[in-house]
Amino acid sequence: MFDLIISNASVIDGSGREAYRADIAVKGRTIAAIGDLKDSRAERRVDAAGKTLCPGFIDVHSHADLTLFREDYAATLSPLLRQGITTFVGGHCGMGLSPLTRENREGLKTYLEVFAQMDFERDIHWEGLPSFMDFVSTRGLPVNMALLVPHGLLRICASGLNNRLLDRHEIQTMQSLLMEGMQAGAFGLSSGLQYAPGLNADTEELIELARPLAGFGGIHASHIRSYTSSTLPQAIGEIGEISRRAGIHGHIAHIFSIPWVGPFQNLALKGLKWLANHAETAMRLVPRPLIDMEMKRILSLLEKERQSGAELTMDIMPTTVGFTHLLAFFPPWALVGGQAEVIRKVRDKTIRAAIRRDIETGKPTWPHRGRNTWSLNVIRQMGWDAVTIMAVHSEKNKALEGRRFTEIADERGMHPFDVMCDLLLEEDGRVLVFESMSEPDDAFTEAYTFPALLDKRVMITTDTILLGMGKPSYLFYGCYPKFIGRYVYEKGLLDLPTAIHRCTGLPAKEFGIDNRGLIKEGYFADMLLMDAPNFRTKAVFRDPEQFPQGLDLVIVNGRVALENDTPLPGILPGRLIRKQNQGAPQV
C-alpha cells in the first residue's frame, strides 16, 4: 500500500518535456510509482484533475541559512515553503554562519553581526562546518538545504579583516577549512568578490583555493567582482579562468548590469532615470533591440567563456532591485578593523569627509584594488536616491524602513551621506538596504532583463535574506509565482514546462543535487500540486508580505507540508543534503 496517490494529474516532470497525464504514488520519502494507478491502494488519494503536478522549486541562490540561529527560524522561513520552494542552497556571496575559528574572533563577530543582525556571543553554538551541519540537522528544517563554504568567512578565519593579499600559509589555512567543509558534505565554494573581505582576493588566490574542489565535483558560485557594464567582461572572464585552471564548475550569481560611461555618467544617469520613471513612453521611444542589447551582450560573454573551455552557468532574480548591507557601499579601506574601529571611522568628521569624497569621485576601473576604485560604488553609479532602507536593528528607527535616504535628508536639511552615517552610528553598523535605479520593477528597467529571464540555461533564484525583521524583498514571498504568473501566463514569453525546468531540473543538474528536481520513480518526493494559471502573487516592493495562491499541496520528502496554501503546523520535513552522502531515497 502506498502512503499517497495523486491521481489524474497533468504532470510536468521538470525535464522540460511537455505535460502528460498520470497518477503518482508516494511511499516513505520516495516517488514509488508513475502511471495508471486506479487499482492501487493508498492511505490517501487526491484527485488532481485540472491541476498541475511538478517538482518542488530548487532555489540555488539563497541566504536563508543566515536565519538558522534564530529560535523562530521555521516560522521565518515559511514564505519559502508557501511559494513552493522545497530545496535551497545557502552559504552564498562568500557569507554564511560557518566555518568559524577561535582565531580572528573579533573580525568574525563584526562580519556576522552586520550581515545576520545577530548577537554573536549569544547566538553562535558551533565553529566548523561539520558542527554547524550537526546543529542544523538536530533542529530540523522546514525545507531541504544544501550549503556552500563561504570564502569571506574562510578569509577572516585565516587572516582577520584586512585589505591585503594573503600569504601561502593563510591560503593553506583556508584550503584546510574548505576541505573540512567539503568532507562534511558541502557542495562547493562561494565568493563575494564585490564585498569586503572577498574583494581583497586576487584571481590567483581563488584559483589556488578552488583547485581541491575538482576532486569533490564541487562548484564555485560567485557574486562576481563587478556588475558594472564597463568591467563585466573582465569579471565574467575571471570566473571562467578559475573554472578552466582549477578544472571546476563556475557559476555567476544573480546577473545584472549597472551602467558606467565615464565622464558622461551623470548625464547618462539622468537620461536612464527619466526613461525608468516614464516607462510607458520609454517603451514606445526606445527600440526593442536597444533595450535587449546589454543583457544579450552578457549572455554572449558567458557563451564565449564556455567555448574557451570553462564550465559556466548563471542565475537571475525576476526583479530589478538589489539588496545588501549599507557598509558595502563604503570604500573598503573604511571597513578594515573590528566593529568598534569601523564605527570610530564613521563618527570621525575628517574620516567621514574622506569616505564621502571617495564615494563621489571613485571610478570603477579594473581590477578594483585602488583606494576608491572598488566595484560596488553603487551610489556613484546610480545616485544617492537609489538607496532605500530595508532593515534596522532598533525599534526607534523602524519608521525609516522602506524610505529613501534622499527623502529623509530633505526632511532633515542634511546630505544623504550624513543621514547614512548617523543611522549607522545609531544602529551600531546594522543597516540593510535596497538599491534600484528608479521605483522598483518599472516596466522599462524590467524589460532589459528579458533575454536572461527567457534563456533556457539561466536559473531563477530569490537571493533570499529572511531575517524576521525589516522590509523584506517581495521575492522572499513570491519569486516563483511571479516568474510563472507574469512571464508564462500574463506576458506569454515562455511555456510552462520550460519555466518549471529552469526552477527544478536545471538547478538540480547544475549544482549536483541528486535524485531531486524531477518527477521520476525512485526520486525523492519533493512535489507541488498547483492550479498553474492561478499560481500568482500580489507581492510587490512596497507591499511585500503577500503570500501567493494556487498551491494545493507542497510535499517535502514524501510528507505533505502545505495544503490549500497553508503550512501544516509542527511539520519539519526538510533535510540537510550532504553532497558526499546524498544517497537514494529509502522507503
KALINFEN-V589212 format. One record per residue. N is the residue number from 1. RES is the residue in one small letter. SS is DSSP state (H for helix, E for strand, C for the rest). PHI is phi in radians with two decimals (NA if undefined). Layout:
n=[N N]
res=[RES RES]
ss=[SS SS]
phi=[PHI PHI]
This chain:
n=[1 2 3 4 5 6 7 8 9 10 11 12 13 14 15 16 17 18 19 20 21 22 23 24 25 26 27 28 29 30 31 32 33 34 35 36 37 38 39 40 41 42 43 44 45 46 47 48 49 50 51 52 53 54 55 56 57 58 59 60 61 62 63 64 65 66 67 68 69 70 71 72 73 74 75 76 77 78 79 80 81 82 83 84 85 86 87 88 89 90 91 92 93 94 95 96 97 98 99 100 101 102 103 104 105 106 107 108 109 110 111 112 113 114 115 116 117 118 119 120 121 122 123 124 125 126 127 128 129 130 131 132 133 134 135 136 137 138 139 140 141 142 143 144 145 146 147 148 149 150 151 152 153 154 155 156 157 158 159 160 161 162 163 164 165 166 167 168 169 170 171 172 173 174 175 176 177 178 179 180 181 182 183 184 185 186 187 188 189 190 191 192 193 194 195 196 197 198 199 200 201 202 203 204 205 206 207 208 209 210 211 212 213 214 215 216 217 218 219 220 221 222 223 224 225 226 227 228 229 230 231 232 233 234 235 236 237 238 239 240 241 242 243 244 245 246 247 248 249 250 251 252 253 254 255 256 257 258 259 260 261 262 263 264 265 266 267 268 269 270 271 272 273 274 275 276 277 278 279 280 281 282 283 284 285 286 287 288 289 290 291 292 293 294 295 296 297 298 299 300 301 302 303 304 305 306 307 308 309 310 311 312 313 314 315 316 317 318 319 320 321 322 323 324 325 326 327 328 329 330 331 332 333 334 335 336 337 338 339 340 341 342 343 344 345 346 347 348 349 350 351 352 353 354 355 356 357 358 359 360 361 362 363 364 365 366 367 368 369 370 371 372 373 374 375 376 377 378 379 380 381 382 383 384 385 386 387 388 389 390 391 392 393 394 395 396 397 398 399 400 401 402 403 404 405 406 407 408 409 410 411 412 413 414 415 416 417 418 419 420 421 422 423 424 425 426 427 428 429 430 431 432 433 434 435 436 437 438 439 440 441 442 443 444 445 446 447 448 449 450 451 452 453 454 455 456 457 458 459 460 461 462 463 464 465 466 467 468 469 470 471 472 473 474 475 476 477 478 479 480 481 482 483 484 485 486 487 488 489 490 491 492 493 494 495 496 497 498 499 500 501 502 503 504 505 506 507 508 509 510 511 512 513 514 515 516 517 518 519 520 521 522 523 524 525 526 527 528 529 530 531 532 533 534 535 536 537 538 539 540 541 542 543 544 545 546 547 548 549 550 551 552 553 554 555 556 557 558 559 560 561 562 563 564 565 566 567 568 569 570 571 572 573 574 575 576 577 578 579 580 581 582 583 584 585 586 587]
res=[m f d l i i s n a s v i d g s g r e a y r a d i a v k g r t i a a i g d l k d s r a e r r v d a a g k t l c p g f i d v h s h a d l t l f r e d y a a t l s p l l r q g i t t f v g g h c g m g l s p l t r e n r e g l k t y l e v f a q m d f e r d i h w e g l p s f m d f v s t r g l p v n m a l l v p h g l l r i c a s g l n n r l l d r h e i q t m q s l l m e g m q a g a f g l s s g l q y a p g l n a d t e e l i e l a r p l a g f g g i h a s h i r s y t s s t l p q a i g e i g e i s r r a g i h g h i a h i f s i p w v g p f q n l a l k g l k w l a n h a e t a m r l v p r p l i d m e m k r i l s l l e k e r q s g a e l t m d i m p t t v g f t h l l a f f p p w a l v g g q a e v i r k v r d k t i r a a i r r d i e t g k p t w p h r g r n t w s l n v i r q m g w d a v t i m a v h s e k n k a l e g r r f t e i a d e r g m h p f d v m c d l l l e e d g r v l v f e s m s e p d d a f t e a y t f p a l l d k r v m i t t d t i l l g m g k p s y l f y g c y p k f i g r y v y e k g l l d l p t a i h r c t g l p a k e f g i d n r g l i k e g y f a d m l l m d a p n f r t k a v f r d p e q f p q g l d l v i v n g r v a l e n d t p l p g i l p g r l i r k q n q g a p q v]
ss=[C E E E E E E E E E E E C C C C C C C E E E E E E E E C C E E E E E E C C C C C C E E E E E E C C C C E E E E C E E E C C E C H H H H C C C C C H H H H C H H H H H C C E E E E E E C C C C C C C C C C C C C C H H H H H H H H H H H H C C C H H H H C C C C C H H H H H H H H H H H C E C C E E E E C E E H H H H H H H H H C C C C C C C C H H H H H H H H H H H H H H H H H C C C E E E E E C C C C C H H H C C H H H H H H H H H H H H H H C C E E E E E C C C C E C C C H H H H H H H H H H H H H H H C C E E E E C C C C C E C C C H H H H H H H H H H H H H H H H C H H H H H H H C C H H H H H H H H H H H H H H H H H H H H C C C E E E E E E C C C C C E E E E H H H H C C H H H H C C C H H H H H H H H H C H H H H H H H H H H H H H C C C C C C C C C C C C C C C C H H H H H C H H H E E E E E E C C H H H H H H C C C E H H H H H H H H C C C H H H H H H H H H H H C C C C E E E E E C C C C C C C H H H H H H C H H H H H C C C E E E C C C E C C C C C C C C C C H H H H H H H H H H H H H H H H C C C C C H H H H H H C C C H H H H H H H C C C C C C C C C C C C E C C E E E E C H H H C E C C C E C C E C C C C C E C E E E E E E C C E E E E E C C E E C C C C C C E C E C C H H H C C C C C C]
phi=[NA -1.49 -1.36 -2.63 -2.15 -1.79 -1.88 1.09 -1.43 -1.54 -1.61 -1.93 -1.49 1.64 -1.52 1.78 -1.26 -1.16 -1.14 -2.43 -1.57 -2.90 -1.77 -2.15 -1.92 -2.07 -2.40 1.09 -1.70 -1.99 -1.32 -1.59 -2.77 -2.36 2.65 -1.60 -2.03 -1.14 -1.69 -1.51 -1.80 -2.66 -1.06 -2.54 -2.21 -2.01 -1.44 -1.84 -0.98 1.44 -1.99 -1.87 -1.90 -2.49 -1.15 -1.15 -1.24 -2.00 -1.67 -1.58 -2.39 -2.39 -2.01 -1.10 -1.10 -1.21 -1.62 -1.27 -1.41 -1.34 -1.18 -1.72 -1.02 -1.14 -1.17 -1.11 -1.52 -1.05 -1.06 -1.17 -1.03 -1.28 -1.92 1.69 -1.37 -1.93 -2.56 -2.31 -1.88 -1.91 1.48 -1.47 1.02 1.34 -2.18 -3.08 -1.78 -2.85 -1.45 -2.23 -2.29 -1.30 -1.33 0.95 -1.12 -1.16 -1.13 -1.12 -1.08 -1.02 -1.06 -1.30 -1.19 -1.25 -1.33 -1.73 0.95 -1.97 -1.75 -0.97 -1.16 -1.42 -1.68 -1.57 -2.22 -2.69 -2.24 -1.24 -1.07 -1.00 -1.26 -1.17 -1.08 -1.13 -1.04 -1.16 -1.10 -1.17 -1.34 1.62 -2.38 -1.28 -2.39 -1.27 -2.41 -2.01 -2.26 -1.82 -1.60 -1.44 -1.06 -1.01 -1.17 -0.98 -1.17 -1.19 -0.99 -1.44 -2.54 1.40 -1.51 -2.58 -2.17 -2.25 -1.28 -1.66 -1.55 -1.07 -1.11 -1.18 -1.16 -1.12 -1.08 -1.10 -1.03 -1.10 -1.19 -1.12 -1.14 -1.06 -1.17 -1.13 -1.14 -1.38 2.16 -1.14 -1.68 2.76 -2.02 -2.06 -2.38 -2.13 -1.47 -1.64 -1.83 -1.26 -1.63 -1.06 -1.14 -1.43 -1.39 -1.72 -1.07 -1.11 -1.04 -1.20 -1.13 -1.09 -1.17 -1.42 -0.90 -1.13 -1.07 -1.01 -1.20 -1.83 1.17 -1.43 -1.84 -1.99 -1.80 -2.24 -1.33 -1.18 -1.18 -2.65 -1.99 -1.43 -0.96 -1.30 -2.14 -1.01 -1.01 -1.17 -1.17 -1.16 -1.08 -1.12 -1.18 -1.10 -1.12 -1.09 -1.05 -1.16 -1.32 -1.61 1.20 -2.28 -1.45 -1.83 -2.41 -1.77 -1.53 0.52 -1.13 -2.80 -2.51 -1.83 -1.20 -2.59 -2.24 1.09 -1.10 -1.71 -1.04 -1.08 -1.16 -1.11 -1.12 -1.06 -1.13 -1.15 -1.15 -1.11 -1.08 -1.15 -1.43 -2.24 -1.05 -1.08 -1.18 -1.06 -1.16 -1.42 -1.41 -1.66 -1.06 -0.97 -1.03 -1.24 -1.15 -1.32 -1.00 -1.17 -1.21 -1.16 -1.09 -1.09 -1.10 -1.23 -1.11 -1.10 -1.13 -1.06 -1.15 -1.10 -1.17 -1.58 1.90 -1.44 -1.64 -2.37 -2.29 -2.74 -2.28 -2.55 -1.60 -1.42 -2.77 -1.92 -1.90 -1.82 -2.68 -2.87 -1.67 -1.07 -1.11 -1.12 -1.55 -1.66 -1.07 -0.97 -1.09 -1.32 -1.80 -1.31 1.84 -1.30 -1.05 -1.09 -1.21 -1.12 -1.11 -1.06 -1.14 -1.15 -1.34 -1.23 -1.11 -1.17 -1.18 -1.02 -1.11 -1.18 -1.09 -1.06 -1.06 -1.19 -1.10 -1.40 -2.02 -1.09 -2.19 -1.39 -1.52 -1.68 -1.76 1.12 -1.96 -1.44 -1.03 -2.25 -1.99 -1.12 -1.55 -1.77 -1.43 -1.06 -1.13 -1.11 -1.57 -2.11 1.72 -1.07 -1.41 -1.47 -1.90 -2.11 -1.28 -1.68 -2.69 -2.16 -1.58 -1.67 -1.23 -1.14 -1.87 -1.02 -1.15 -1.46 -1.10 1.57 -1.95 -1.34 -1.11 -1.14 -1.14 -1.13 -1.10 -1.07 -1.14 -1.66 1.16 -2.20 -1.43 -0.96 -1.11 -1.19 -1.10 -1.03 -1.13 -1.09 -1.17 -1.04 -1.15 -1.17 -1.77 0.95 1.49 -1.72 -2.34 -1.80 -2.42 -1.75 -2.34 -2.74 -1.15 -2.59 -1.01 -0.92 1.08 -1.09 -1.10 -1.26 -1.16 -1.02 -1.08 -1.20 -1.43 -0.99 -0.98 -1.34 -1.07 -1.74 -1.27 -1.16 -1.76 -1.76 -1.45 -1.89 -2.40 -1.72 0.97 -1.08 -2.21 -1.86 -1.96 1.20 -2.72 1.28 -1.74 -1.32 -1.17 -1.18 -1.15 -1.12 -1.88 -2.60 -1.05 -1.32 -1.10 -1.19 -1.02 -1.36 -1.13 -1.42 -1.59 -1.56 -1.63 -1.34 -1.80 1.10 -1.49 -2.68 -1.55 -1.13 -1.03 -1.16 -1.06 -1.18 -0.98 -1.30 -1.94 -2.40 -1.10 -1.13 -1.08 -1.08 -1.13 -1.25 -1.65 1.26 -1.59 -1.40 1.07 -2.46 1.58 -2.34 -1.62 -2.67 -0.99 1.58 -1.48 -1.07 -1.51 -1.86 -2.52 -2.17 -1.94 -2.36 -1.58 -0.95 -1.12 -1.92 -1.46 -2.32 -2.33 -1.73 -1.16 -2.37 -0.96 -1.38 -2.49 -1.38 -1.47 -2.12 -1.40 -1.27 -2.15 1.97 -1.75 -1.37 -2.48 -2.16 -2.00 -2.13 0.90 1.48 -1.85 -1.23 -1.88 -2.54 -2.44 0.90 1.23 -2.11 -1.10 -1.42 -1.17 1.29 -1.71 -2.21 -1.51 -1.26 -2.34 -1.36 -1.59 -1.82 -1.01 -1.40 -2.57 -1.22 1.16 -1.76 -1.02 -2.04 -1.21]
